[in-house]
Every structure is written in structure tokens, then in C-alpha cells.
């Protein structure tokens, strides 16, 4: 018998306000057709001005705990992946811990931008494998609207807000289930291609998103293909054995490129980009939550998930749900 990290529950939260492409066309020089052709995005959710990243994370966490039928008292650790924390410190995870009424365990943030959830999931799996935690709440939460330049049509059309969460639990089993493998990478040499214009240690403010779109697209296609291959090869899995691809929801063309490499029909790819936009670290758990809750993803299904973000960071995880 070995210890496996099993996803016991999923949760998600999206802000009430919906910003359509037509709404954006009134703000910058763009159009619904232009945005859809290049990104696949039709609308996105935007947090209220007083709605914090931690508030969204707490709602996603509560949803995941409900789905797992587990009280917050059973959680040993809270890990929040975010690039838009409430405050420079304490960690957003500490706000979530307090919001859930937890006076035990430990909480911390992970910052890997759009790859953040996979980084956090891998960290949680490592804690479980090491016997440091039994139940870990893993959350991706972002208020990307707070760092968007709303005059830059190249970025303001892409990013959005929301939170997704999973409850990851230790289980002794001989079965090949739970997280089978996870693979993380980064290349800091490319840091200026996707970044913000500020930070506490430089300008004293958060800055706004800067992106070299064509270069980011090129690297994303390459790195995500590599991450997919790595996950398959590490487990001796053929592409046709994958039941579902749950990718980072950045751009429909990148998603289609990954599916094509796997020889997968888009019917087996979970896409939420059309109505969620790019919610950075929240996009993978939000997509997973959507497909689990509507019944597409079932127990025993083999899931491949991948993401790439600023840094550059990228990674993949193969999961038997």
C-alpha cells in the first residue's frame, strides 16, 4: 500500500459582473469578432471593486469542502496560488484560513502566475507524500482586473477574475489513482515577455500587465507540448488513454494546438475560455470544477492538465480522478 493524493472535492466561484466583448468595444479599439477570432473569448467575469482575491478564494474553498463533504476542521494546510494577493503580507492563504474559521494547520501562497495552481497542487502532493499533511486545500484565485491596463487592447481583452479550489487528501491504496505525476519548469530568461510594470521592491505599486503577445504564444505552444509529452512518457501512457484534457484557459488557439498534438477531439477538452477568459491561476481549477460538477469528468477518468505563465513558468499533472 502506498500513499496517494486524491482529489476529494472541487469548488469554484465567479464574480457576478460579466463584461462582454461588446462592452469592451466601447472602452478600447476592438470588436467582438476580433477578440473571438484571436482568443476564443466572448465574455469574462470581473470582481466588484471591494471584492478581494481572498473573498473569492474563500467562496471557492467552501464549495470544494461541501463537495468533499469535509469540514474545515479536517484541513491541515491551505495553499493559495495567486499573483494578485490582497496585501503584500500576510499571505492571501492566511486570510482564507481565518475566513474558514481555522485556528490550526498552516497556510501560505504560491506565485507562479498562470501555472500557479499546478505549482500549488504539486506542493500539496509533496506535503502529503512526506506525511506533513493529510488534507490540503489547494486554491487558485485571481483578481487580474486590478492589474490590467484598460487602455491596452492586447491585454485587457484577455484577463478576468475568479477562484477555483480542490481538496487533496491522502489515501492508502495499491491502485493507480490520484496524482500520478507532476512536472514543473521555469525559465527566468524570458521574464520580460510577460510581466507587470511594477512591484513593492521597485515602483512601490503593483503595476499593470505587459505582454509580448506573439512571443508568448510561440513559447506557450512549445512548452506546453513538452509538458504534455513529459507527463505521458513518465507514466508510459499513450495519448489515446487520456479521458480529458483540462488546460489553462489562455487562448483557444493554444488549447487547440495541444489537443491536436495529442490527437484528441475537442469533445474531450474542457474549455471555459469563452465565458471565463484567462483567470490565471484560477483557470485550471475552475475548468476542472465545471467539468466535474456537470458530470463530464467521472471517478476513474484519466485527466491531463497543463499551464504556462509569466516567468516563464509551466507544468503539467496527470491525475486519475
Long-range contacts (C-beta under 8 A, 24 or more apart in sequence): 1-172, 1-173, 1-174, 2-172, 2-173, 2-174, 3-128, 3-129, 3-131, 3-170, 3-171, 3-172, 4-170, 4-171, 4-172, 4-173, 4-175, 4-177, 4-178, 4-179, 5-124, 5-125, 5-128, 5-129, 5-168, 5-169, 5-170, 5-171, 5-178, 5-179, 6-168, 6-169, 6-170, 6-171, 6-177, 6-178, 7-166, 7-167, 7-168, 7-178, 7-319, 7-321, 8-68, 8-70, 8-135, 8-166, 8-167, 8-168, 8-169, 9-64, 9-65, 9-66, 9-67, 9-68, 9-69, 9-70, 9-166, 9-167, 10-63, 10-64, 10-67, 10-164, 10-165, 10-166, 10-285, 10-288, 10-289, 10-292, 10-293, 11-59, 11-60, 11-61, 11-62, 11-63, 11-64, 11-65, 11-66, 11-67, 11-164, 11-165, 11-166, 11-285, 11-289, 12-60, 12-63, 12-162, 12-163, 12-164, 12-165, 12-285, 12-286, 12-289, 12-290, 12-293, 13-56, 13-57, 13-59, 13-60, 13-63, 13-162, 13-163, 13-164, 14-45, 14-161, 14-162, 14-276, 14-286, 15-45, 15-46, 15-47, 15-48, 15-51, 15-56, 15-161, 15-162, 16-45, 16-48, 17-45, 17-46, 17-47, 17-48, 18-43, 18-44, 18-45, 18-46, 19-43, 19-44, 19-45, 19-46, 19-160, 21-157, 24-153, 24-156, 24-157, 27-150, 27-156, 28-150, 28-151, 28-152, 28-153, 28-156, 28-157, 29-153, 30-153, 30-157, 35-157, 38-251, 38-253, 39-157, 39-158, 39-251, 39-252, 39-253, 39-273, 40-251, 40-252, 40-253, 40-255, 40-271, 40-273, 40-274, 41-157, 41-158, 41-252, 41-273, 41-274, 41-277, 41-278, 42-274, 42-275, 43-274, 43-275, 43-277, 44-159, 44-160, 44-161, 44-275, 44-276, 44-277, 44-279, 45-160, 45-161, 45-162, 45-276, 45-277, 45-279, 46-145, 46-160, 46-161, 47-143, 47-145, 47-146, 47-161, 51-143, 51-161, 52-86, 52-95, 52-143, 53-82, 53-84, 53-85, 53-86, 53-92, 53-141, 53-142, 53-143, 53-163, 54-80, 54-86, 54-92, 54-95, 54-96, 54-99, 54-141, 55-99, 56-141, 56-143, 56-161, 56-162, 56-163, 56-282, 57-82, 57-92, 57-95, 57-96, 57-139, 57-141, 57-163, 57-165, 58-95, 58-96, 58-99, 58-100, 59-163, 60-139, 60-141, 60-162, 60-163, 60-164, 60-165, 60-282, 60-285, 60-289, 61-96, 61-100, 61-137, 61-139, 61-165, 62-100, 63-165, 63-289, 64-137, 64-165, 64-166, 64-167, 64-289, 65-100, 65-137, 65-167, 67-167, 67-292, 67-293, 68-167, 68-169, 70-135, 70-167, 70-169, 72-100, 72-101, 72-102, 73-102, 73-104, 74-135, 75-100, 75-102, 75-105, 75-135, 75-136, 75-137, 75-167, 76-104, 76-105, 76-106, 76-132, 76-133, 76-134, 76-135, 76-136, 77-105, 77-106, 77-107, 77-124, 77-127, 77-132, 77-133, 77-135, 77-136, 77-137, 78-102, 78-105, 78-106, 78-107, 78-108, 78-136, 78-137, 78-139, 79-107, 79-108, 79-109, 79-110, 79-120, 79-123, 79-124, 79-136, 79-137, 79-138, 79-139, 80-107, 80-108, 80-109, 80-110, 80-120, 80-139, 80-140, 80-141, 81-109, 81-110, 81-111, 81-112, 81-116, 81-117, 81-119, 81-120, 81-138, 81-139, 81-140, 81-141, 81-281, 82-109, 82-110, 82-111, 82-116, 82-140, 82-141, 82-142, 82-281, 83-111, 83-113, 83-116, 83-142, 83-144, 83-147, 83-280, 83-281, 83-310, 84-142, 84-143, 84-144, 84-146, 84-147, 84-206, 84-280, 85-109, 88-200, 92-141, 93-139, 96-137, 96-139, 100-137, 105-133, 112-186, 112-281, 112-309, 112-311, 112-313, 113-194, 113-280, 113-281, 113-309, 113-310, 113-311, 113-313, 114-248, 114-250, 114-278, 114-280, 114-281, 114-283, 114-307, 114-308, 114-309, 114-310, 114-313, 115-184, 115-248, 115-281, 115-307, 115-308, 115-309, 115-311, 115-313, 115-314, 115-315, 116-140, 116-280, 116-281, 116-309, 116-313, 117-164, 117-281, 117-282, 117-283, 117-284, 117-285, 117-307, 118-182, 118-184, 118-284, 118-305, 118-306, 118-307, 118-315, 118-316, 118-317, 119-184, 119-313, 119-315, 120-281, 121-166, 121-168, 121-179, 121-182, 121-317, 122-182, 122-184, 122-315, 122-317, 124-168, 125-168, 125-179, 125-182, 128-168, 128-169, 128-170, 133-170, 134-169, 134-170, 135-167, 135-168, 135-169, 135-170, 136-167, 136-168, 136-169, 137-165, 137-166, 137-167, 137-168, 138-165, 138-166, 138-167, 138-168, 138-285, 139-163, 139-164, 139-165, 139-285, 140-164, 140-165, 140-279, 140-280, 140-281, 140-282, 140-283, 140-284, 140-285, 140-286, 141-281, 141-282, 142-279, 142-280, 142-281, 142-282, 144-209, 144-278, 144-279, 144-280, 146-206, 147-196, 147-206, 147-207, 147-208, 147-209, 148-208, 148-209, 149-208, 149-209, 152-208, 152-209, 154-211, 154-213, 155-209, 155-210, 155-211, 158-250, 158-251, 158-277, 158-278, 159-209, 159-277, 159-278, 159-279, 159-280, 160-276, 160-277, 160-278, 160-279, 161-279, 161-282, 162-276, 162-279, 162-282, 162-283, 162-286, 163-282, 163-285, 163-286, 164-279, 164-282, 164-283, 164-284, 164-285, 164-286, 164-287, 164-288, 164-289, 165-285, 165-289, 166-285, 166-288, 175-320, 176-320, 177-300, 177-320, 178-319, 178-320, 179-317, 179-318, 179-319, 180-235, 180-318, 180-319, 180-320, 181-231, 181-234, 181-235, 181-317, 181-318, 182-315, 182-316, 182-317, 182-318, 183-227, 183-230, 183-231, 183-234, 183-315, 183-316, 183-317, 184-313, 184-314, 184-315, 185-223, 185-226, 185-227, 185-313, 185-314, 185-315, 186-311, 186-312, 186-313, 186-314, 187-311, 187-312, 188-311, 190-219, 190-311, 190-312, 191-310, 191-311, 191-312, 193-219, 193-310, 193-312, 194-309, 194-310, 194-311, 194-312, 195-310, 217-251, 217-253, 217-254, 219-308, 219-312, 220-250, 220-251, 220-254, 220-308, 220-314, 221-254, 221-257, 221-258, 223-308, 223-312, 223-314, 224-254, 224-257, 224-258, 224-306, 224-307, 224-308, 224-314, 224-316, 225-257, 225-258, 225-261, 226-314, 227-306, 227-308, 227-314, 227-315, 227-316, 228-258, 228-261, 228-262, 228-304, 228-306, 228-316, 230-316, 231-304, 231-306, 231-316, 231-317, 231-318, 232-304, 232-318, 234-318, 235-318, 237-302, 237-318, 239-263, 239-264, 241-302, 242-268, 242-302, 242-303, 242-304, 243-268, 243-297, 243-301, 243-302, 243-303, 244-268, 244-269, 244-270, 244-291, 244-296, 244-297, 244-301, 244-302, 244-303, 244-304, 245-269, 245-270, 245-303, 245-304, 245-305, 245-306, 246-270, 246-284, 246-287, 246-288, 246-291, 246-297, 246-303, 246-304, 246-305, 247-271, 247-284, 247-287, 247-305, 247-306, 247-307, 248-278, 248-283, 248-284, 248-306, 248-307, 248-308, 248-309, 249-273, 249-276, 249-277, 249-278, 249-279, 249-283, 249-284, 249-286, 249-287, 250-278, 250-283, 250-308, 251-278, 258-306, 262-304, 270-296, 270-297, 280-309, 281-309, 283-307, 292-321, 297-321
